[in-house]
Amino acid sequence: MSGIADEDDLASALLATVVPQFESELGPEERRWLTRETAQVYVERCRGKPQSKLEKMFSAAVSWRIERRELLSSRDSPHVLRGDLQSHDARIFGQDGDGDCVIMNCFALSRDYSPRGVSDHLACLFERAIGEFPKEAQGKGRLRWTWVIDVHGFGLQHTDPRVSLEMVTLLECAYVDRLKRLLIVDAPSIFFSLWRVVRPLLREETVKKVEFVSWDAAAGRYTELFGDELGERIRAEGIENRDSAIVKDKRWEPYYAPELLPR
């Protein structure tokens, strides 16, 4: 019990130290995010680290949210707002047995791979998942997501390391402790050159959540993790995305698989 109390005290102290530094810049969105529960996640993330590291990470997360206030409030990326609905294909496909989200994207579909374009889309996607799936509101713990990255279609145009740096910021700073599992499916040899650059930037706890899956093994793994219905939904998406004739003219709604589109 004393450990929990100590972390509560550390979370309160973290807020008392960091929030005044941004007092004149904070809007309602950031103030709603700046709860003791949020601060405690960062305390846990930095357990055993110097206090200065904890404050630096938390300050970076606050700055990140202030800079993207309009984006996080609207939950629509600039691409979507101007009608470019097929710029990015990462979407929510459903929930697993724990009530956590399952997200998937495929490189064969990506139209835009600029660093800010990718990170803006994912931030909107993550905000929608947190806001629209009721796990936390129901008192069932922190919402997390399994992210299925189908690497089919990956090529030289996808190797910009700045995109990877944006992903590290999302996973390790802006959305701490949200990643449940990362499945990297059907990765070609060229992908591992990028992975060797990215891996040292990730915490070991994050690396342990990464699983490389061959395309032949993917269907079985999807069923194991997500059940028959959702597993089949993701498998069918992968099959479709391997048909170049379909991919050429494929259209989809941003952020959600068809079964989950808001009514």
C-alpha positions in Angstrom: 0.0 0.0 0.0 2.9 2.4 0.8 4.2 2.0 -2.8 0.9 3.1 -4.2 0.7 6.0 -1.9 4.3 7.0 -2.8 3.4 6.9 -6.5 0.3 9.0 -5.8 2.5 11.6 -4.1 5.0 11.5 -7.0 2.2 12.0 -9.5 0.8 15.0 -7.6 4.3 16.4 -7.2 4.9 16.0 -11.0 1.8 18.0 -11.8 2.8 20.7 -9.3 6.2 21.0 -10.9 5.3 20.8 -14.6 1.9 22.4 -14.9 3.0 25.9 -13.8 5.6 25.9 -16.6 2.8 25.8 -19.1 0.1 27.8 -17.2 -0.3 30.5 -19.8 -0.4 28.0 -22.7 -2.8 25.4 -21.4 -6.3 25.1 -23.0 -9.3 23.1 -21.8 -8.2 20.0 -23.8 -4.8 19.9 -22.0 -6.3 20.6 -18.6 -8.7 17.6 -19.1 -5.7 15.5 -19.9 -3.6 16.7 -17.0 -5.0 14.5 -14.3 -3.2 12.7 -11.5 -4.1 9.4 -13.2 -2.3 10.6 -16.4 0.7 11.8 -14.4 0.9 8.4 -12.5 1.3 6.6 -15.9 4.4 8.6 -16.5 5.6 8.0 -12.9 5.3 4.3 -13.5 7.0 4.6 -16.9 10.0 6.3 -15.3 10.2 4.2 -12.2 13.8 3.9 -11.1 14.9 6.8 -13.4 16.1 10.2 -12.2 13.4 12.8 -11.4 14.8 15.0 -14.1 14.1 12.3 -16.7 10.5 12.0 -15.5 9.9 15.7 -15.6 11.5 16.0 -19.0 9.3 13.3 -20.5 6.1 14.6 -19.0 6.9 18.2 -20.2 7.6 16.9 -23.7 4.2 15.2 -23.7 2.4 18.4 -22.5 4.2 20.4 -25.2 3.3 17.8 -27.8 -0.4 18.1 -26.9 -0.3 21.9 -26.9 1.3 22.0 -30.3 -1.4 19.7 -31.7 -4.4 21.1 -29.8 -6.5 21.6 -32.9 -5.7 18.2 -34.3 -6.4 16.4 -31.1 -9.6 18.3 -30.5 -11.1 17.7 -34.0 -9.6 14.2 -34.3 -9.4 14.7 -38.0 -6.1 15.0 -39.8 -5.4 17.8 -42.4 -5.6 15.2 -45.1 -9.1 14.1 -44.1 -10.3 17.7 -43.7 -9.4 18.5 -47.2 -11.1 15.3 -48.5 -8.0 13.1 -49.1 -9.6 10.1 -47.4 -7.2 7.5 -48.8 -4.0 9.2 -47.6 -3.6 6.8 -44.7 -5.2 3.5 -44.0 -4.5 2.7 -40.4 -8.0 1.9 -39.0 -9.7 0.4 -35.9 -10.9 -3.1 -36.8 -12.5 -4.1 -33.5 -11.8 -5.1 -29.9 -10.2 -8.2 -28.4 -11.5 -10.2 -25.5 -10.1 -7.7 -23.0 -12.0 -4.8 -24.5 -8.8 -3.4 -26.0 -8.7 -2.0 -29.6 -7.1 -3.8 -32.6 -5.7 -1.4 -35.2 -4.3 -2.4 -38.6 -2.5 -0.8 -41.5 -1.0 -2.1 -44.7 1.9 -0.5 -46.6 0.3 -1.6 -49.9 -2.4 1.0 -49.3 -0.5 4.0 -48.0 -0.7 7.0 -50.3 1.2 9.5 -48.0 4.2 8.7 -46.0 5.4 12.1 -44.9 6.5 12.0 -41.2 3.9 14.6 -40.0 1.2 13.1 -42.2 1.6 9.7 -40.7 1.9 10.9 -37.1 -1.1 13.2 -37.4 -3.3 10.4 -38.7 -2.2 8.0 -36.0 -2.7 10.6 -33.3 -6.3 11.2 -34.5 -6.8 7.4 -34.6 -5.5 6.9 -31.1 -7.6 9.8 -29.7 -10.7 8.3 -31.3 -9.9 4.9 -29.8 -9.5 6.4 -26.3 -12.6 8.6 -26.6 -15.0 6.1 -28.2 -14.3 2.8 -26.6 -15.7 2.5 -23.1 -13.2 0.3 -21.3 -11.8 3.1 -19.0 -15.2 4.7 -18.4 -16.4 1.3 -17.3 -13.6 1.0 -14.7 -12.0 -1.9 -16.6 -8.5 -0.4 -16.7 -6.5 1.6 -19.2 -7.4 1.1 -22.8 -4.6 -0.3 -24.9 -4.3 -1.5 -28.5 -2.8 -4.2 -30.5 -1.3 -2.7 -33.7 -1.1 -5.0 -36.7 1.4 -3.6 -39.2 1.0 -5.6 -42.5 4.3 -4.8 -44.2 3.2 -6.1 -47.6 4.0 -3.4 -50.2 6.9 -2.0 -48.2 9.6 -0.4 -50.4 12.3 2.2 -50.5 9.7 5.0 -50.4 8.8 3.9 -46.9 12.3 4.0 -45.4 12.4 7.7 -44.3 13.8 7.4 -40.7 12.0 10.6 -39.7 8.7 8.6 -39.8 10.2 6.1 -37.4 11.2 8.9 -35.1 7.6 10.2 -35.1 6.5 6.6 -34.2 8.9 6.5 -31.3 7.5 9.8 -30.0 3.9 8.5 -30.2 4.7 5.1 -28.5 7.2 6.2 -25.9 6.1 9.8 -25.0 2.7 10.9 -26.2 0.8 7.6 -25.6 2.7 6.0 -22.9 1.5 2.5 -21.8 -1.1 2.3 -24.6 0.6 -0.3 -26.8 -0.4 -3.8 -25.8 1.2 -5.7 -28.7 2.7 -4.9 -32.1 2.4 -7.5 -34.8 4.7 -7.0 -37.8 3.4 -9.2 -40.5 5.1 -10.4 -43.7 8.2 -8.2 -43.4 10.5 -8.3 -46.4 14.3 -8.2 -45.9 14.4 -4.4 -46.7 12.3 -3.7 -43.7 14.9 -5.1 -41.3 17.4 -2.4 -42.3 14.9 0.1 -40.9 14.2 -2.0 -37.9 17.9 -2.1 -37.0 17.7 1.7 -36.8 14.5 1.9 -34.9 15.0 -0.9 -32.3 17.7 0.9 -30.2 15.3 3.9 -29.8 12.6 1.8 -28.1 12.5 0.7 -24.5 13.2 -3.0 -23.9 9.6 -3.2 -22.5 8.3 -2.0 -25.9 10.6 -4.3 -27.9 9.2 -7.2 -26.0 5.7 -6.4 -27.3 6.9 -6.6 -30.9 6.2 -9.9 -32.7 7.3 -10.7 -36.2 4.7 -13.0 -38.0 5.0 -14.6 -41.4 2.0 -14.3 -43.8 1.5 -18.0 -43.6 1.3 -17.9 -39.8 -0.8 -14.7 -39.6 -4.3 -16.2 -39.9 -3.7 -18.6 -37.0 -2.1 -15.9 -34.8 -5.0 -13.5 -35.5 -7.5 -16.1 -34.3 -5.5 -16.9 -31.2 -5.3 -13.2 -30.2 -8.6 -11.8 -31.4 -11.1 -14.7 -31.8 -12.7 -16.2 -34.9 -14.7 -13.2 -36.1 -12.2 -10.4 -35.7 -9.4 -12.7 -36.7 -11.2 -13.5 -40.0 -11.9 -9.8 -40.6 -8.2 -8.9 -40.4 -7.2 -11.9 -42.4 -9.7 -11.0 -45.2 -8.3 -7.5 -45.2 -4.8 -8.8 -45.7 -5.9 -11.1 -48.6 -7.7 -8.2 -50.3 -4.6 -6.0 -49.9 -2.5 -8.5 -51.7 -4.6 -8.3 -54.9 -3.1 -5.4 -56.9 -6.2 -5.0 -59.0 -8.3 -4.4 -55.9 -5.7 -2.1 -54.2 -5.5 0.1 -57.3 -9.0 1.4 -56.9 -9.7 0.6 -53.2 -11.6 3.2 -51.2 -12.2 3.2 -47.4 -13.5 5.6 -44.7 -10.8 7.0 -42.4 -10.1 5.6 -39.0 -12.6 2.6 -39.0 -13.2 -0.7 -40.6 -16.6 -0.8 -42.3 -18.2 -2.8 -39.4 -17.2 0.0 -36.9 -18.2 3.1 -38.9 -20.1 5.5 -36.6 -23.8 5.5 -37.4 
